Each structure stands twice: as structure tokens, then as C-alpha cells.
Amino acid sequence: MNFSIYLLSFVISILNVDFLLKNSKLIVIETDYIKVESSFKLVESTKKKEVYDITFNVTNKIGQDLFYVANYIKSKEYIQEYNESKDQKLNDQDNIEVSAPPPLSTSEYVESGGAMKVGTGSVKSSGGRSNKIDNKIDDGNSNAKEIFNYSLENNFFEIIIPPSKNLRFISDLEKSPNKAVFFNIREKKPHPIFFKNESDKRIQISDVENEFDPIVCIIPVQGLSKVSRLEISKKSGPKPADFEIVFSKNIVYSNKTKLLLDKTFHLSIEEAIMKYKELQKILNENI
């Protein structure tokens, strides 16, 4: 009798471990300056969907503030605001996916580093300032808006969304729980992860100051953290093991060639600005 109870307990524990392995994941990427840990946790499971919270923790490995420069670019995206008290049907949502923004200028910011030509490069979109709303889709239970923005591209890593149908991603669960992006995609698509980490230091790039001038951003000593949420169709959606986290690249144009360059970080605001201006000078001389 005791052996039967022991065997049953052992089998249950194995099943629990298998369940946790299939429904949770920890991804770690790092450089000499920062480490990014992304952990997936299943928080809800129904007949139609699974809901995961993703905690992003950024560790500053240097022990002092790190600085980098971010540009504004013009972008287009679809934002859907919804009322969680209503019965949202995940499989009945409109075909909405993130679209790729064009660069704001041919000298978009990128720090010096390794470069490669775009082939499988990242495509970015973000939720920055809204200048224009061109289209509105109302299915009675939600409002989807096509928005043109100038967005601050201050992300330095991205989550790779695998092929998905009706996947809902809430970037900031604490501050914007009703702001979601939907993915209906047949191929992998990167989605940037943003933090509110701008300094008050702008880099004037023309004769007149502009609200869309590049901004120096900070990764503080204590690091950065946020929680996002994934809602996945149980029937056709991916699993946590299908997701990836990668460091972002910045786009730069030189002699009409589109390149992706690594981002780098600096130990002072002055150094970040100096390196930015040096790069812009090189780019302008080669255009």
C-alpha cells in the first residue's frame, strides 16, 4: 500500500515537472555590459487560450550607469484597446499584425560595432507618439486603430514571435494593460521591448531644436524590469519553447546600402554623444 502511494506520488511529480517544462521558459542573453533574463510563466489556461506572463529583467554588469543614444523614426502600427470584462474570443479577432516602419532619415543612429547587410535583419515597430489615425476597425468588442507615429527606438533587445495566429501581446502589463498588439504571421517576426529610460539630454542634429532629436537613454546601476503578457490560441498557437530573445540592431545607410550595426553602451553621456556625432559624420561623408 505504501509502495503504491509512493509510486503514485512519484508519477505525479514527474508529470508536474513535465508540465512546467512545457509551459515555462527562461531565456538569458548577455554582453560584457548587460544581461537580459526573460522568464515565461503560465498564469491562465482555458479551452481556447493560454496566457503567459513574461518578466524581463535587465542587469547592469558594469556597476555604474550605462548610456546609449536612441533615434525617433516614423512608423505604422495597429493598436487594439479592449475591455477585459467582456468575453473576448481569441480565435475571432481581425487579421492584425505589426508592420515595419521606414527609417526617419538616412543617417539613423547606430553606434560603431560589427555590421552586416540586411538579409534576415530585424523589423521594428513600437508604441511611440501618435500623429495620425487613418483607419479604425470596430468589431463591437474592441477598437483597432491604424496609427502613424514618431517613435523613440530606445529598445536594445527584442522578442522573436514565432509563426502565430491571433496572438495577443501586451507590452507593459502594469502601465498599459489594455494596449495590445496582435500577430497573425506565417514567419518569425521580431518585436522590440521598450523601457521608459530616457534622460533629459537631447542631441541637436539641425539648426533648430526639434522634439524628435535623438535622446540619450540610460541603463541604471539597478537595472531595468518589466512584465509583458502573451495570450496564445491553444489550438494553433506556439509554446514558450518557440520564442527567442535577441539583441537589437540599428539600421544605418551608407552609399545606398542598408546595414545593421551592433548597439554599444558608454560610461558617460558625453562619450555617448561624441560617438554618435562621429558616426553621423562618417555616414554623411559617404552618402
C-alpha contacts under 8 A as a table, 3 or more apart, distances in Angstrom:
res1	aa1	res2	aa2	distance
1	M	4	S	5.12
1	M	5	I	6.39
2	N	5	I	5.14
2	N	6	Y	6.16
3	F	6	Y	4.98
3	F	7	L	6.04
4	S	7	L	5.06
4	S	8	L	6.09
5	I	8	L	5.11
5	I	9	S	6.15
6	Y	9	S	5.12
6	Y	10	F	6.14
7	L	10	F	5.04
7	L	11	V	6.21
8	L	11	V	5.16
8	L	12	I	6.17
9	S	12	I	5.11
9	S	13	S	6.15
10	F	13	S	5.16
10	F	14	I	6.28
11	V	14	I	5.13
11	V	15	L	6.23
12	I	15	L	5.06
12	I	16	N	6.15
13	S	16	N	5.02
13	S	17	V	6.22
14	I	17	V	5.14
14	I	18	D	6.17
15	L	18	D	5.03
15	L	19	F	6.09
16	N	19	F	5.00
16	N	20	L	6.18
17	V	20	L	5.11
17	V	21	L	6.14
18	D	21	L	5.13
18	D	22	K	6.25
19	F	22	K	5.25
19	F	23	N	6.06
20	L	23	N	5.10
20	L	24	S	5.63
21	L	24	S	5.61
21	L	25	K	7.02
22	K	25	K	7.89
22	K	239	K	7.43
22	K	240	P	7.34
22	K	241	A	7.32
23	N	40	F	7.71
23	N	41	K	6.92
23	N	42	L	6.00
23	N	239	K	7.10
23	N	240	P	6.34
24	S	39	S	7.27
24	S	40	F	4.97
24	S	41	K	5.14
24	S	42	L	6.52
24	S	240	P	6.18
24	S	241	A	7.85
25	K	38	S	7.97
25	K	39	S	5.62
25	K	40	F	5.06
25	K	41	K	7.36
25	K	240	P	5.98
25	K	241	A	6.49
26	L	37	E	6.98
26	L	38	S	5.64
26	L	39	S	4.38
26	L	40	F	6.45
27	I	37	E	5.73
27	I	38	S	5.06
27	I	39	S	6.39
27	I	244	E	7.42
27	I	245	I	6.88
28	V	35	K	7.13
28	V	36	V	5.69
28	V	37	E	4.56
28	V	38	S	6.43
28	V	245	I	7.90
29	I	35	K	5.89
29	I	36	V	5.35
29	I	37	E	6.72
29	I	245	I	7.34
29	I	246	V	7.16
29	I	247	F	7.90
30	E	33	Y	7.60
30	E	34	I	5.65
30	E	35	K	4.09
30	E	36	V	6.01
31	T	34	I	5.44
31	T	35	K	6.38
32	D	61	K	7.20
33	Y	60	N	6.39
33	Y	61	K	5.27
33	Y	62	I	5.86
33	Y	265	F	7.47
34	I	58	V	6.80
34	I	59	T	5.54
34	I	60	N	4.88
34	I	61	K	5.25
34	I	62	I	7.66
35	K	58	V	5.69
35	K	59	T	5.03
35	K	60	N	6.80
35	K	61	K	7.01
36	V	56	F	6.95
36	V	57	N	5.76
36	V	58	V	4.58
36	V	59	T	6.39
37	E	55	T	7.87
37	E	56	F	5.80
37	E	57	N	5.16
37	E	58	V	6.47
38	S	54	I	6.47
38	S	55	T	5.56
38	S	56	F	4.63
38	S	57	N	6.48
38	S	245	I	7.70
39	S	54	I	5.44
39	S	55	T	5.28
39	S	56	F	6.81
40	F	52	Y	6.19
40	F	53	D	5.81
40	F	54	I	4.58
40	F	55	T	6.75
40	F	240	P	6.74
41	K	52	Y	5.25
41	K	53	D	5.28
41	K	54	I	6.44
42	L	45	S	7.56
42	L	50	E	7.26
42	L	51	V	5.96
42	L	52	Y	4.43
42	L	53	D	6.53
43	V	50	E	7.90
43	V	51	V	5.72
43	V	52	Y	5.53
43	V	53	D	6.65
44	E	50	E	5.77
44	E	51	V	4.96
44	E	52	Y	7.09
45	S	48	K	7.97
45	S	49	K	6.04
45	S	50	E	4.49
45	S	51	V	6.33
46	T	49	K	5.39
46	T	50	E	6.38
47	K	234	K	7.09
48	K	90	L	7.45
48	K	91	N	7.95
48	K	233	S	5.97
48	K	234	K	5.26
48	K	235	K	6.84
49	K	90	L	7.24
49	K	231	E	6.62
49	K	232	I	5.42
49	K	233	S	4.50
49	K	234	K	4.52
49	K	235	K	7.69
50	E	231	E	5.82
50	E	232	I	5.27
50	E	233	S	6.52
50	E	234	K	5.95
51	V	229	R	7.08
51	V	230	L	5.62
51	V	231	E	4.53
51	V	232	I	6.35
52	Y	229	R	5.67
52	Y	230	L	5.08
52	Y	231	E	6.55
53	D	227	V	6.60
53	D	228	S	5.79
53	D	229	R	4.52
53	D	230	L	6.40
54	I	227	V	5.53
54	I	228	S	5.07
54	I	229	R	5.86
54	I	230	L	7.51
55	T	225	S	7.33
55	T	226	K	5.97
55	T	227	V	4.46
55	T	228	S	6.45
56	F	225	S	5.53
56	F	226	K	5.42
56	F	227	V	6.16
56	F	228	S	7.86
57	N	223	G	7.51
57	N	224	L	6.00
57	N	225	S	4.57
57	N	226	K	6.87
58	V	223	G	5.30
58	V	224	L	4.95
58	V	225	S	6.11
59	T	222	Q	7.19
59	T	223	G	4.79
59	T	224	L	6.92
60	N	63	G	6.36
60	N	64	Q	7.60
60	N	65	D	7.80
60	N	66	L	7.77
60	N	219	I	6.87
60	N	220	P	6.94
60	N	221	V	5.69
60	N	222	Q	6.75
60	N	223	G	5.20
62	I	65	D	7.89
62	I	221	V	7.78
63	G	221	V	5.53
64	Q	220	P	6.97
64	Q	221	V	5.01
64	Q	267	L	7.39
65	D	218	I	6.65
65	D	219	I	5.89
65	D	220	P	4.56
65	D	221	V	5.08
65	D	267	L	6.56
65	D	268	S	7.73
66	L	218	I	5.65
66	L	219	I	5.05
66	L	220	P	6.35
66	L	221	V	7.72
66	L	265	F	5.97
66	L	266	H	5.49
66	L	267	L	5.21
66	L	268	S	6.95
67	F	216	V	6.54
67	F	217	C	5.62
67	F	218	I	4.73
67	F	219	I	6.39
67	F	265	F	5.48
67	F	266	H	5.00
67	F	267	L	6.24
67	F	268	S	6.22
67	F	269	I	6.04
67	F	272	A	6.30
68	Y	216	V	5.65
68	Y	217	C	5.40
68	Y	218	I	6.66
68	Y	264	T	6.90
68	Y	265	F	5.19
68	Y	266	H	6.33
68	Y	269	I	7.83
68	Y	272	A	5.72
69	V	109	Y	7.22
69	V	110	V	7.94
69	V	154	N	7.60
69	V	214	P	6.54
69	V	215	I	5.64
69	V	216	V	4.44
69	V	217	C	5.90
69	V	272	A	6.60
69	V	273	I	7.30
69	V	276	Y	7.20
70	A	109	Y	6.63
70	A	152	L	6.55
70	A	153	E	5.67
70	A	154	N	4.93
70	A	214	P	5.55
70	A	215	I	5.44
70	A	216	V	6.34
70	A	217	C	6.83
71	N	108	E	6.59
71	N	109	Y	5.83
71	N	152	L	5.76
71	N	153	E	5.72
71	N	154	N	7.23
71	N	212	F	7.71
71	N	213	D	7.03
71	N	214	P	4.53
71	N	215	I	6.65
72	Y	104	L	6.86
72	Y	150	Y	5.90
72	Y	151	S	5.11
72	Y	152	L	4.30
72	Y	153	E	5.90
72	Y	212	F	5.82
72	Y	213	D	7.13
72	Y	214	P	6.50
73	I	101	P	7.45
73	I	102	P	7.25
73	I	103	P	5.45
73	I	104	L	4.34
73	I	105	S	7.76
73	I	149	N	8.00
73	I	150	Y	5.39
73	I	151	S	5.49
73	I	152	L	6.65
73	I	153	E	7.01
74	K	101	P	6.14
74	K	102	P	6.30
74	K	103	P	6.43
74	K	104	L	5.43
74	K	148	F	7.11
74	K	149	N	5.60
74	K	150	Y	4.51
74	K	151	S	6.33
75	S	100	A	7.02
75	S	101	P	4.03
75	S	102	P	6.35
75	S	125	S	6.48
75	S	126	S	7.64
75	S	148	F	5.64
75	S	149	N	5.25
75	S	150	Y	6.27
75	S	151	S	6.83
76	K	99	S	6.30
76	K	100	A	7.07
76	K	101	P	5.87
76	K	125	S	7.29
76	K	146	E	6.98
76	K	147	I	5.55
76	K	148	F	4.49
76	K	149	N	6.25
77	E	97	E	7.91
77	E	98	V	5.61
77	E	99	S	5.82
77	E	125	S	6.83
77	E	126	S	7.51
77	E	127	G	7.80
77	E	146	E	5.76
77	E	147	I	5.47
77	E	148	F	6.75
78	Y	96	I	6.79
78	Y	97	E	6.94
78	Y	98	V	6.45
78	Y	99	S	7.99
78	Y	144	A	6.34
78	Y	145	K	5.42
78	Y	146	E	4.62
78	Y	147	I	6.22
78	Y	181	V	6.76
78	Y	182	F	7.87
79	I	144	A	5.53
79	I	145	K	5.37
79	I	146	E	6.72
79	I	147	I	7.41
79	I	179	K	6.74
79	I	180	A	6.17
79	I	181	V	5.72
79	I	182	F	7.97
80	Q	142	S	6.62
80	Q	143	N	5.43
80	Q	144	A	4.28
80	Q	145	K	6.42
80	Q	178	N	7.99
80	Q	179	K	6.22
80	Q	180	A	5.53
80	Q	181	V	6.47
80	Q	182	F	7.78
81	E	142	S	6.06
81	E	143	N	5.71
81	E	144	A	6.84
81	E	178	N	5.38
81	E	179	K	5.28
81	E	180	A	6.52
82	Y	141	N	6.86
82	Y	142	S	4.81
82	Y	143	N	6.78
82	Y	178	N	5.92
82	Y	179	K	7.62
83	N	86	K	5.73
83	N	141	N	7.45
83	N	142	S	7.19
83	N	178	N	7.23
84	E	87	D	7.33
84	E	88	Q	7.29
84	E	178	N	7.81
86	K	141	N	7.26
88	Q	141	N	7.08
89	K	92	D	5.50
89	K	93	Q	6.95
90	L	93	Q	5.95
90	L	166	N	6.36
90	L	167	L	7.96
90	L	232	I	7.99
90	L	233	S	6.65
91	N	166	N	6.25
91	N	233	S	6.94
93	Q	166	N	6.53
95	N	166	N	7.35
95	N	182	F	7.93
95	N	183	F	7.64
95	N	184	N	5.96
96	I	181	V	7.95
96	I	182	F	5.46
96	I	183	F	5.95
96	I	184	N	6.21
97	E	181	V	7.26
97	E	182	F	5.40
97	E	183	F	4.38
97	E	184	N	5.61
97	E	185	I	7.13
98	V	125	S	6.76
98	V	181	V	7.17
98	V	182	F	7.23
98	V	183	F	6.68
99	S	124	K	7.94
99	S	125	S	6.80
100	A	123	V	5.60
100	A	124	K	5.82
100	A	125	S	6.09
101	P	123	V	7.60
101	P	124	K	6.56
101	P	125	S	6.17
103	P	106	T	7.04
103	P	108	E	6.85
103	P	251	I	7.76
104	L	108	E	6.83
105	S	108	E	5.65
106	T	252	V	6.83
106	T	253	Y	5.47
106	T	254	S	8.00
107	S	252	V	6.13
107	S	253	Y	6.32
107	S	280	Q	6.44
107	S	283	L	6.54
107	S	284	N	7.26
108	E	250	N	7.90
108	E	251	I	6.49
108	E	252	V	5.69
108	E	253	Y	7.69
109	Y	214	P	7.90
109	Y	250	N	7.04
109	Y	251	I	7.44
109	Y	252	V	7.00
109	Y	276	Y	6.97
109	Y	280	Q	7.51
110	V	250	N	5.36
110	V	251	I	6.76
110	V	252	V	6.55
110	V	261	L	6.45
110	V	262	D	7.41
110	V	263	K	6.33
110	V	276	Y	7.24
110	V	279	L	7.49
111	E	261	L	7.23
111	E	262	D	6.89
111	E	263	K	5.41
111	E	264	T	5.82
111	E	275	K	6.79
111	E	276	Y	6.23
111	E	279	L	6.83
112	S	261	L	7.07
112	S	262	D	7.04
112	S	263	K	7.24
112	S	264	T	7.06
112	S	275	K	7.66
112	S	279	L	6.97
113	G	261	L	5.90
113	G	262	D	5.07
113	G	263	K	6.83
113	G	264	T	7.07
114	G	261	L	5.60
114	G	262	D	5.63
115	A	259	L	6.43
115	A	260	L	5.52
115	A	261	L	4.38
115	A	262	D	6.71
116	M	259	L	5.70
116	M	260	L	5.44
116	M	261	L	6.68
117	K	257	T	7.78
117	K	258	K	6.39
117	K	259	L	4.65
117	K	260	L	6.19
118	V	121	G	4.99
118	V	258	K	6.41
118	V	259	L	5.69
118	V	260	L	6.26
121	G	249	K	7.88
121	G	260	L	7.02
122	S	189	K	7.81
122	S	190	P	6.11
122	S	248	S	7.37
122	S	249	K	7.00
123	V	189	K	7.34
123	V	190	P	6.28
123	V	191	H	7.61
124	K	190	P	6.89
124	K	191	H	6.16
124	K	192	P	6.24
125	S	191	H	6.81
125	S	192	P	6.85
126	S	151	S	6.37
126	S	152	L	7.93
126	S	153	E	7.40
126	S	192	P	6.87
126	S	194	F	7.91
127	G	149	N	7.63
127	G	151	S	6.48
128	G	149	N	5.95
128	G	150	Y	5.99
128	G	151	S	3.93
128	G	152	L	6.16
129	R	149	N	5.16
129	R	150	Y	5.47
129	R	151	S	5.84
130	S	133	I	7.57
130	S	147	I	6.34
130	S	148	F	5.94
130	S	149	N	4.42
130	S	150	Y	6.81
131	N	147	I	7.48
131	N	148	F	5.85
131	N	149	N	5.38
131	N	150	Y	7.27
132	K	147	I	5.86
132	K	148	F	5.30
132	K	149	N	7.15
133	I	136	K	7.71
133	I	145	K	6.70
133	I	146	E	5.83
133	I	147	I	4.70
133	I	148	F	6.50
134	D	145	K	7.62
134	D	146	E	5.83
134	D	147	I	6.50
134	D	148	F	7.87
135	N	145	K	5.73
135	N	146	E	5.12
135	N	147	I	7.67
136	K	143	N	6.83
136	K	144	A	5.67
136	K	145	K	4.59
136	K	146	E	6.46
137	I	143	N	5.73
137	I	144	A	4.87
137	I	145	K	6.35
138	D	141	N	7.23
138	D	142	S	5.90
138	D	143	N	4.78
138	D	144	A	6.40
139	D	142	S	5.86
139	D	143	N	6.98
140	G	143	N	7.78
150	Y	212	F	7.64
154	N	194	F	6.51
154	N	195	F	7.57
154	N	217	C	7.16
155	N	158	E	7.49
155	N	192	P	5.96
155	N	193	I	5.67
155	N	194	F	4.93
155	N	195	F	7.15
155	N	248	S	7.04
156	F	192	P	7.71
156	F	193	I	7.52
156	F	194	F	7.93
156	F	247	F	5.84
156	F	248	S	4.93
156	F	249	K	7.58
156	F	263	K	7.36
157	F	192	P	6.23
157	F	193	I	6.19
157	F	245	I	7.03
157	F	246	V	5.58
157	F	247	F	4.02
157	F	248	S	4.55
158	E	190	P	5.97
158	E	191	H	5.36
158	E	192	P	4.22
158	E	193	I	5.46
158	E	245	I	5.70
158	E	246	V	5.45
158	E	247	F	6.14
158	E	248	S	5.99
159	I	190	P	5.66
159	I	191	H	5.35
159	I	192	P	6.36
159	I	193	I	7.05
159	I	243	F	7.10
159	I	244	E	5.80
159	I	245	I	4.59
159	I	246	V	6.57
160	I	188	K	6.42
160	I	189	K	5.60
160	I	190	P	4.24
160	I	191	H	6.19
160	I	243	F	5.81
160	I	244	E	5.01
160	I	245	I	5.99
160	I	246	V	7.42
161	I	164	S	7.57
161	I	188	K	5.55
161	I	189	K	5.16
161	I	190	P	5.88
161	I	191	H	6.95
161	I	243	F	6.00
161	I	244	E	7.42
162	P	185	I	7.92
162	P	187	E	6.56
162	P	188	K	4.48
162	P	189	K	6.61
162	P	238	P	6.79
162	P	242	D	6.29
162	P	243	F	6.17
163	P	184	N	7.58
163	P	185	I	5.23
163	P	186	R	4.72
163	P	187	E	4.89
163	P	188	K	5.41
163	P	189	K	7.83
163	P	238	P	7.35
164	S	167	L	6.02
164	S	183	F	6.43
164	S	184	N	5.49
164	S	185	I	5.35
164	S	186	R	6.62
164	S	236	S	7.20
164	S	237	G	5.58
164	S	238	P	6.52
165	K	183	F	6.47
165	K	184	N	4.51
165	K	185	I	6.50
165	K	233	S	7.17
165	K	236	S	6.48
165	K	237	G	6.25
166	N	182	F	6.24
166	N	183	F	5.71
166	N	184	N	5.44
166	N	232	I	7.13
166	N	233	S	6.72
166	N	237	G	7.91
167	L	182	F	5.55
167	L	183	F	5.10
167	L	184	N	6.81
167	L	230	L	7.18
167	L	231	E	5.85
167	L	232	I	5.01
167	L	233	S	6.68
167	L	237	G	7.09
168	R	180	A	6.26
168	R	181	V	5.77
168	R	182	F	4.61
168	R	183	F	6.54
168	R	230	L	5.78
168	R	231	E	5.00
168	R	232	I	6.68
169	F	180	A	5.45
169	F	181	V	5.22
169	F	182	F	6.31
169	F	183	F	8.00
169	F	228	S	7.37
169	F	229	R	5.78
169	F	230	L	4.79
169	F	231	E	6.53
170	I	173	L	6.14
170	I	176	S	7.68
170	I	177	P	6.55
170	I	178	N	7.53
170	I	179	K	6.11
170	I	180	A	4.56
170	I	181	V	6.50
170	I	228	S	5.55
170	I	229	R	4.99
170	I	230	L	6.51
171	S	176	S	7.59
171	S	179	K	7.64
171	S	180	A	7.06
171	S	193	I	7.23
171	S	227	V	7.47
171	S	228	S	4.73
171	S	229	R	6.66
172	D	175	K	5.67
172	D	176	S	5.32
172	D	177	P	6.38
172	D	226	K	6.74
172	D	227	V	5.98
172	D	228	S	5.09
172	D	229	R	7.67
173	L	176	S	5.71
173	L	177	P	4.52
173	L	227	V	5.76
173	L	228	S	5.20
173	L	229	R	6.38
174	E	177	P	6.06
174	E	227	V	7.13
176	S	179	K	5.47
177	P	180	A	7.70
185	I	188	K	7.29
185	I	189	K	7.69
192	P	248	S	7.65
195	F	224	L	7.59
195	F	226	K	7.76
197	N	217	C	5.62
197	N	218	I	5.55
197	N	219	I	6.99
198	E	215	I	6.73
198	E	216	V	6.28
198	E	217	C	4.27
198	E	218	I	6.20
199	S	215	I	7.01
199	S	216	V	5.73
199	S	217	C	5.34
199	S	218	I	6.55
200	D	215	I	7.50
200	D	216	V	7.53
201	K	215	I	5.97
201	K	216	V	5.69
202	R	213	D	6.16
202	R	214	P	5.67
202	R	215	I	4.47
202	R	216	V	6.27
203	I	213	D	5.96
203	I	214	P	5.39
203	I	215	I	6.26
203	I	216	V	7.75
203	I	273	I	7.18
204	Q	207	D	7.66
204	Q	208	V	7.44
204	Q	209	E	5.73
204	Q	210	N	7.32
204	Q	213	D	5.87
204	Q	214	P	7.39
205	I	209	E	7.71
205	I	213	D	6.55
205	I	214	P	7.88
206	S	209	E	6.83
209	E	213	D	7.20
210	N	213	D	5.37
216	V	269	I	6.97
216	V	272	A	7.50
216	V	273	I	7.66
219	I	223	G	6.02
219	I	224	L	6.95
220	P	223	G	5.19
220	P	224	L	7.30
232	I	237	G	5.25
232	I	238	P	7.10
233	S	236	S	5.53
233	S	237	G	4.64
234	K	237	G	5.66
238	P	242	D	6.13
239	K	242	D	5.48
239	K	243	F	7.44
240	P	243	F	5.62
248	S	262	D	7.46
248	S	263	K	7.39
249	K	260	L	5.63
249	K	261	L	5.54
249	K	262	D	5.25
249	K	263	K	6.30
250	N	260	L	5.47
250	N	261	L	5.46
250	N	262	D	6.60
250	N	263	K	6.71
251	I	258	K	6.94
251	I	259	L	5.81
251	I	260	L	4.89
251	I	261	L	6.63
252	V	258	K	5.94
252	V	259	L	5.26
252	V	260	L	6.30
252	V	261	L	7.26
253	Y	256	K	5.91
253	Y	257	T	5.43
253	Y	258	K	4.67
253	Y	259	L	6.10
253	Y	283	L	7.40
253	Y	287	I	7.91
254	S	257	T	5.19
254	S	258	K	6.69
254	S	259	L	7.63
254	S	283	L	5.95
254	S	286	N	5.91
254	S	287	I	5.73
255	N	286	N	5.78
255	N	287	I	4.96
256	K	287	I	7.13
265	F	272	A	7.37
266	H	269	I	7.38
266	H	271	E	6.24
266	H	272	A	5.60
267	L	271	E	7.06
267	L	272	A	7.84
268	S	271	E	5.32
268	S	272	A	6.42
269	I	272	A	5.15
269	I	273	I	6.24
270	E	273	I	5.24
270	E	274	M	6.12
271	E	274	M	5.05
271	E	275	K	6.15
272	A	275	K	5.37
272	A	276	Y	6.19
273	I	276	Y	5.06
273	I	277	K	6.22
274	M	277	K	5.26
274	M	278	E	6.17
275	K	278	E	5.04
275	K	279	L	6.21
276	Y	279	L	5.27
276	Y	280	Q	6.28
277	K	280	Q	5.02
277	K	281	K	6.16
278	E	281	K	5.22
278	E	282	I	6.43
279	L	282	I	5.14
279	L	283	L	6.21
280	Q	283	L	5.07
280	Q	284	N	6.02
281	K	284	N	5.19
281	K	285	E	6.22
282	I	285	E	5.26
282	I	286	N	6.46
283	L	286	N	5.19
283	L	287	I	6.26
284	N	287	I	5.32
